[in-house]
Amino acid sequence: MIFSERTLSPLIGAVALMTTACAGAVPSAESAQSQLVLAGSQLDRLSDISVDALRNRQYGEGELTVVAPIDRTCTSQEASGERPRKATRLMAGYRSEGQSLYARIDIPFGPPPPQGYPVMVFAHGWVGAENARDWHFGCTLESSYGDIYGNVINAWAEAGYVVLVPGYRGHGTVGGVPAEGHADMLAWDNGAYLMPSFYAVDVLNLIAISQSADGINVLDENSAPRTIQLDPSRYFINGHSQGGDVTLTVLAATGEGATSEIEFAGGSIWAGNIADRFEQLATFEAMSTSPEAFLSGDGTWTGTAIGADGSENPNFIFGFPPDWIGSPHPDDWTWQTETYSRPRVEEALRAKATDMYETLNAQVGEFRDLSWELETTDAGRAFVSHDPRLIETMSRIGGAYAAEFLTEPLNLHFSDRDYYSLPAWNFDLCERANADGGACKTFEYVGNTHSLSVNEQNWFSPPGSQAGHAAFINHDLCRFNARAQGEEAVHCNVQDNR
């Protein structure tokens, strides 16, 4: 048990309940200990978090401990009210890499199918080390993302799925006890865009524990014991933003032939950070700090690299800055100038490359002297020239270049103007996955934000734009329900809308 009744009962006000693990399903203490290569702030080798390494591991430590039914809050830090419940909501504890973490579990009110409830694992987006301990697991109305996440979780629960929401290491505080692993976040976070691989391990451990159990034992509304049966053949996973990177890594790590034998019946990613580490470095920092990244050659905003006078910006990355910027025209800016303080893209690249290489040299034992250079093409485009010792290993981290393992049905949902999930990345991934025998479909939503919503400003969301949020949920539910029933999803009108 992760937490004792003595610890939890006074804090949560409820009795801790456990799943009952099948004999031999959970690794022994010795075998589990041998897997603890990622806990803490140091790695011996960067390849320890490669897809190949994750595919050759076993997962699952101990048991899933259901902490308590949640009457009003998911965590001890809630301050702004809670979304209406569409299912029985629980908080649970589990172990990953020797650390005690939390997960939210939503169980449908209705009875399960004969083979048990299907399961949706929801991988949430970036929270950051500063805010992770107060992460609310999508329960509260405190932020727009919390509201959207709540809608996603509720939709799956109302459709009859048990929803597992892992908090990842360092995320959440229940009964005054924060999740362990915050030191890992302080050491890595977004320094080298590697945290999604750590989080993927946390997700895989949660899934392995839930699949190895006879059921989740909970108390019903009359305090009577109730066992929740899960269907291991109908596990799906959905991820947003950084959680899309987590989802892609999980799917690649569990594709056909993986040692863990964890299988998914399908996956979905919306507004996912699905590019490789170097592409993320070349895109995110520049687009969020340098106006040159999205302005045309004459310094005005046209949505392209070409200005009104025909001049081209060689350092143009993508035509749309974030919707919250208010205006893409620097002449209109006031407070925006502080955020967009780097006139040139090369300044952003230099800052982020410095961050990445300092993180790797400090945290990875095999590296102490990695180096990089900032170079410029003949046309004037700045780019980072990476250390040759790093290039091959980095290409095997995350699922971006592991398309051969992405064989289960996969839906990719994205905006046409979100630099955190560029359309080109989504189309390319789907094409490569399908070329390797996959079943990937793309869904592009015009004029949508990073949360697949519509902005009130016409420069970002032109008249007639429709939020893709409800549509992506419907697409996923229809396709995955059809798959669960052994049918083709033709009646869903689930077509690649490229």
Helices and strands as residue ranges (DSSP letters): H 5-12, E 17-18, H 29-34, G 46-49, H 51-55, E 61-69, E 87-96, E 99-108, E 117-123, G 132-134, H 144-158, E 162-166, E 173-174, E 177-178, H 182-187, H 195-211, E 216-219, E 225-228, E 230-240, H 242-254, E 266-270, H 277-289, G 291-293, G 323-325, G 330-332, H 336-339, H 345-363, E 373-376, E 382-385, H 388-395, G 403-405, E 409-415, G 419-421, H 423-435, E 439-445, H 469-484, G 490-492
